[in-house]
C-alpha cells in the first residue's frame, strides 16, 4: 500500500492554507488527472483558467466559486461544478468553513492543465454572493 503525499500549496497560487492529495496523473495517451484539494476557512485559489476545462466535485464542507464578472456562488458537499475551458475563475472555502473538492482536469498537448493569474482580493472574496 502506498501512502498519498499531501502537498501544502505555495502562496504564489493560493491565499491561506490549501492541501493537495493527488489521486492520479495522466499516463500517455490519457490526459486526465485528479486530486483532492482541502481549503481551510478563508483559503482560496488565485484566479486561473484551464485550457481544457475542469470539473470540481465538492466532497465535504461549504465553499465559494466565482467566474470572472459573475456572482460568487455557494457550493456544498455533493455539488458538481463545471469550469469551461479558458474561463477565468477561482474556488475555495468560505470564511468560516473548510471545503474539500475533487478537481479533475485534462492536460493539453503541451502537458499544461492550468494557467495561474492574479490573486483574488479580500474584497472580491468577501463580496455578497447569490445565495447569501
C-alpha positions in Angstrom: 0.0 0.0 0.0 1.4 3.4 -1.0 0.6 6.5 1.0 -0.5 9.6 -0.9 1.5 12.7 -0.4 -0.2 15.8 0.9 1.2 18.9 -0.5 0.7 22.4 1.1 0.2 24.6 -1.9 2.6 27.5 -2.3 1.4 31.0 -1.6 2.1 32.0 -5.2 -1.1 30.2 -6.3 -3.3 30.3 -3.2 -4.3 32.6 -0.3 -4.5 30.8 3.0 -3.7 27.1 3.6 -4.7 24.6 0.8 -3.6 21.0 0.7 -3.5 18.8 -2.4 -3.8 15.0 -2.2 -3.0 13.7 -5.7 -5.3 10.9 -6.9 -3.8 10.2 -10.3 -1.8 11.8 -13.0 -2.2 11.4 -16.8 -0.3 8.4 -18.3 0.0 8.7 -22.1 -2.1 8.6 -24.1 -4.5 9.6 -21.3 -4.6 13.3 -20.4 -6.8 13.3 -17.3 -5.6 13.9 -13.8 -7.3 14.4 -10.4 -6.6 15.4 -6.9 -8.5 16.2 -3.7 -7.9 19.8 -2.5 -8.6 20.8 1.0 -9.2 24.5 1.8 -9.2 25.7 5.4 -11.5 28.6 6.3 -10.5 31.7 4.3 -8.3 29.8 1.8 -8.9 30.1 -1.9 -7.1 29.7 -5.2 -5.9 32.6 -7.3 -7.8 33.5 -10.4 -7.0 30.9 -13.1 -8.1 29.2 -16.3 -7.9 25.6 -17.6 -7.1 25.1 -21.3 -9.5 22.1 -21.5 -11.8 22.9 -18.5 -12.1 21.5 -15.0 -14.7 19.6 -13.1 -15.0 20.1 -9.3 -16.9 17.5 -7.1 -17.5 19.0 -3.7 -16.9 16.2 -1.2 -17.3 17.9 2.1 -17.9 21.3 3.7 -19.1 24.5 2.1 -17.2 26.7 -0.3 -17.4 29.5 -2.8 -16.8 29.6 -6.6 -16.8 32.5 -8.9 -16.3 33.1 -12.6 -14.8 36.5 -13.7 -17.6 39.0 -14.0 -20.1 36.7 -12.3 -21.6 36.4 -8.8 -19.9 34.3 -6.2 -21.8 31.1 -5.7 -22.0 28.9 -2.6 -21.3 25.2 -3.1 -21.9 22.3 -0.7 -20.9 18.6 -0.4 -22.4 16.7 -3.4 -22.4 19.7 -5.8 -20.6 19.4 -9.1 -19.1 22.5 -10.7 -18.1 22.6 -14.4 -15.4 25.2 -15.2 -15.4 25.6 -19.0 -12.2 25.8 -21.0 -10.5 29.2 -20.8 -13.0 30.7 -18.3 -11.3 32.8 -15.6 -12.4 31.6 -12.1 -11.5 30.9 -8.5 -12.7 28.5 -5.8 -12.1 27.9 -2.1 -13.6 27.6 1.4 -15.9 30.1 2.9 -14.5 32.5 5.5 -15.7 30.2 8.3 -15.9 26.6 6.9 -13.5 24.1 5.4 -14.2 22.8 1.9 -12.8 19.7 0.1 -13.3 19.1 -3.6 -12.0 16.6 -6.1 -10.5 18.5 -9.0 -10.5 16.7 -12.4 -8.8 18.2 -15.4 -7.2 17.3 -18.7 -3.8 18.4 -19.9 -3.4 19.9 -23.4 -0.8 18.7 -26.0 1.9 20.7 -24.1 1.1 19.0 -20.8 -0.5 22.1 -19.3 -3.7 21.9 -17.3 -3.8 25.4 -15.6 -2.9 29.0 -16.2 -2.4 30.9 -13.0 -3.4 34.6 -12.9 -3.7 37.3 -10.2 -4.7 36.9 -6.5 -8.3 37.1 -5.5 -8.5 40.2 -3.4 -10.1 40.2 0.0 -12.9 42.5 -1.4 -13.6 40.0 -4.2 -13.5 37.1 -1.8 -15.9 38.6 0.8 -18.4 40.2 -1.6 -22.0 39.2 -1.2 -22.9 36.2 -3.3 -26.1 35.0 -4.9 -27.1 32.7 -2.0 -26.1 35.0 0.9 
